[in-house]
Amino acid sequence: MTVYKIKGKYQDQPWEDIDEFDTEAEAISMLGEYRMAYGPG
């Protein structure tokens, strides 16, 4: 089973898993939501 994860990090901190999804489509959709809420990175 493949799990899709959105990863993020704060400056000078290690990468962390922010959220995970069962489908690629759901992950891509939510990535857009995260980018609108928190900026592109």
Number of C-alpha atoms within 10 A of each C-alpha: 4 8 10 16 18 15 12 13 12 9 6 6 8 8 11 12 10 11 13 14 15 12 12 13 11 12 18 15 10 16 17 13 12 15 11 10 9 9 9 9 8
